[in-house]
Amino acid sequence: MANQGVLQAWLYGKECVSMEPKPARPYHLVLLGAPGVGKGTQAEFLSEKLGAVQLSTGDVFRAAKAADAGALSPAMQDAMAAMKAGKLVSDDTVIAMVRERAACLASGYGFLLDGFPRTVQQAEALDEMLADLGLKLDGVLNYTLPTEIVVQRLSGRRTCRQCQATAHVIFNPPKQDGVCDKCGGALFQREDDRPESIRVRLQAYEESTAPLAQYYDAKGLLITVSAEGSPAEIFARTEALLKQAVSD
């Protein structure tokens, strides 16, 4: 079960308080993986198995969008302003946002950082934060999958125009072609789910992540996990590689 006390503190920058039992061995991990590799599912499995809390910067941004602007910290106000202007949130702003939530990193439950760091500058800042907290990373799980398999996974997705539910033409086909099982609305392919759009996104991800992977590989922390197969198979692979890396 996700630790709601730590999650709430992470999402809203509140005091990190939780009464749930802490794991005997907290794990401190970073998760990397392109869209479509199933990183979110593996994060759920890892959280359940290790007791670690998934801390996603994307979730923080989504929570901030729904919050009263006056209640946001200066870092979050800067982040929202950049996003509204269609700009990337700067490294300095993201680092400040995470630093505001440093207590979540040191909660004693362990963490699965998702979406941070995304650049070498952010990774160096994370190193400094963890050193200040007397912590260190156990590993960086880098989920990989051939481009064509990712394209197949994402390009087969269909979204309902009415309720926004999703189906997949191969893995989760609707009972009636082109019709949503949940509400009967019309299913369509989003522009960013088209093969050409997916390839552009994957190329951009690889270019931005390559220096980060190299940074962690040089530190002996990178754990590359093939994301081929079923979620259960991928998780078994993850467990074996993580156990080997941590015991080394």
Secondary structure, DSSP 4 states (H G I P E B T S, - for coil): ---HHHHHHHHHT------SPPPSS--EEEEEE-TTS-HHHHHHHHHHHH-PEEEEHHHHHHHHHTS-GGGS-HHHHHHHHHHHTT-PPPHHHHHHHHHHTHHHHTSSS-EEEES---SHHHHHHHHHHHHHHT----EEEEEE--HHHHHHHHHTEEEETTT--EEETTTB--SBTTB-TTT-PBEE--GGGSHHHHHHHHHHHHHHHHHHHHHHHHTT-EEEEE--S-HHHHHHHHHHHHHHHHH-
